[in-house]
């Protein structure tokens, strides 16, 4: 299951338990993760979903301020894409001002079974007005683990924009993600057939390999030593509007 959770909502906020979209992803990465294909969301150092997670999201108070956080067990984190044999802790804060502008900061303590520090910090500014929307994201790693996949003080910069015209949405993301794709270009067009179904076409290019595999190879054919590449893809996306 991609998402399976139970929760409780009250005037004091919302508590959810189970595999779910993580608070750090929702606050920091989601604003630049708006493409319809599988390649959406690779220009980040965090993990989208983690099993055995308990999360809290506050209501919006103080004229637009909100808080969130989560705790994931060691068993849940090792079964996530990070595969780290330790607990995981996240904390985020956001402030929404001028109606359509939102600033968010976050920390993702990835955990480390060897006792090293392995954290990620992020900052995202997003805005929407009329037919245009855009978002800018910055992330930096903070670790003393000599075997860290990304290394210490690796940085990720993302700039995303979308334009809505009738049934079509035009999207672009430019990113530079050190140690994980490096220079990335992502372009896309969505055509909405009805409320839940859309046809999309996208172009994706990365300088170093972070998301690409050999043709028809899947995850088993992933080789991080490949020198990047580019691809074009088309598909349908159906959103289960529950």
N, C-alpha and C positions, 0 to 999 in steps of 0.2 A: 504494500500500500504506500502511495506517495504521501498521503495525509490521513491520519486516523487519530482523532482526539476527542476528549470530553472537556467540558468547561463549565464555568459559573460566571454569570454577568450580573453586576449590581451597580449601584451608584458609586461604589468605591473602586470600580474598575473591573477587569476581566482576568480570570485565571483559567489557563488551559493546560491539559496534561496529555502527553502522547507525542507521536511524530507529527511535526508541524513546521510551517514556515517560521524561521527563526527571527527574533526581534531585530538583530543586527542587519539581517538581509532585508527585512521590511523597511527599516528606516534608512539604511545607507545604500544598498545595492539596487533595490527594486526600482527607484526612480530612473535608473539608466538601463534597466533590464526589461525592455518593452517590446522586443521582437517576438515573432510567432514561432520561430524555428527552434530546433535543438541547440543551435549555437548561441542563442541568447543567454547572457549571464556568465560567460566564461571570463570576462575582463574584471575579475575580482579575486581576492584571496580567501574569502569566507566560504562557508558551506551553507546551502539553502535549507536543508531539512536534517534534523537529527532525531533519532528514536529516543524514547524514554526521557522526554523533556518536560519540565514544569516551567511555565512562563506567566508573566504578569504584565498587563498593559493598563496604565492609569487612564482615567477620563481626561478630557482636555480642561485645564483650569488655568488660573492666572492669565487670562486673556490670550490663550493659545498655547500654553506650555503643557507638555505631557512627558511621562516617563515610562520606561519598560525594562524588562530584564528576564533572564532565564537561567535555569540550571539543568544540565544534562548529565546523566549518570555515565560512569566509565563504560558500562556495557553498551549504552546507547551511542556514545561517541565513537567507539571502535567499530560500530556497524554503520557509521555515516561515511560519506565519501572521503573524509579526512583520515579515517582509520587510525585515530590516535587513542592509545590505551590509557585514558585518563578522563576525569570529569571535564565539563566545558561550562563556562560562565560568560554571560553576555549582559551588557548594560547599555541603554540608549536613552537619549533625551532629544526632544524636538520642540521647535517653536514655530507656530504658524502666524504670519503677520501679513497685512495688506491683502487679506482674503485668499489670494492664490499663490503666495510665496511661502516656502517652508524651509527651515534650516534644521538639520539633524546632525548630531554627533553620536559616536558609538564606540564601544570597546568589545572585542571578542577575545576572551582568554581561551585559546584553543585547547589548553591542557597539554601535558607531556609526561609520559610514563617514566621518563628518566630523571624527572625532577628539575628540568630546565624551565626557564620562563619562555613562553611562546604566545605572544599577544599581537593583536591587530587593532589599529585605531583608524577610524574613518570619519569623514565630514562630507555632507552633501547639501547642496543648495538647489532647490527646484522651484519652477514657476510655470504657471499656465495662464494664458489670456487669449480669449477668442479662439481662433483656429490654431494658434501656436502653443507649444509647450517645450520646455527645455529643462535639463538638469546637468549639474556638474558635480563630480565625485572625486575625492582624494583619499587614498589609503596609504598607510605606512606600517610595516612590520616592526616588531620589537621583540627580539629573542637573543638569548645567550647560548642556544643549542647549536653546536658546531655542525650537526647533521640536519639542520632545518632545510626543508625542501626549497623555500624561497630565500633564506638567508636573512640577516639582520638589516633593517632600514631599507628594505625593498619598497618601492613606491609604485602606486597605480594612479593614473589620471584618466578620467573619463569625461567626455562631453557628448551629451545626447540631445537631439532635437526631433520634434515631430510636427507635421502640418496636416490638418484634417480638412478635406475638401469633399463634400458630398459623401459618397460611400467609400472613398479612398483615404488611406492614411499613408503619408510618406515619412520615412524614418531614416535617421543617420546617427551613427555613433563613431567617434574617433577616440582612441585610447592608446595609452602607453603603459604597459603592465610589465615591470621589470621581472625577469626570471619566469614569466608565465605568459608567453605570447609576444612580448615586447610591443612593437607598433601594430595596432589592430584597426581595421576599417570594416565597418558593418553598415550595409545599406539595405533598405527593405521597403516594399509596397504591400499594403493590405487592402483587399477589396471585400467589403462586407456584403455578403449575400443576404443574410437576415440577421436578427438580433444575436444569434449564437454561432453562426457559421461564416467563415471568411476564407478567401483564397489569398495566398501570399506568395511572393517571390522575393528572394534575398541574395545578396552577394556578400561573402565573408572572406577576409584576407588577414593573415597574421604573419609576422616576421619570423618568429620562432614557434615551434609546435606547442600549443596548449590544449587544443580541442580537436585537432584533425587526426584521422586515422587513414590507413590505406583503403582503397575502394572496397566497399562491402565487407570490411574487416571487423567493424564494431570495436568495443572496448578491448577485446583480446588482441587486436592488431595495433593498439596505440603504441607509438614509439616516440618518446620525448626528444630523441636525438635527431629527428627529422628536421630539416631546415624550413619550417613554416610551409606556406602554400596559400592557395585561394580556391574558392568553390562557388558555384551557383546552384541554388536549389529552389524548387517550387513545391507547394503542398496545400492541404486544407487543414484548417484548425476549427475544431468544434468545442465550444465552451459549455460545460454542463452548468446551466443556469439554475442552481438550486437555492 
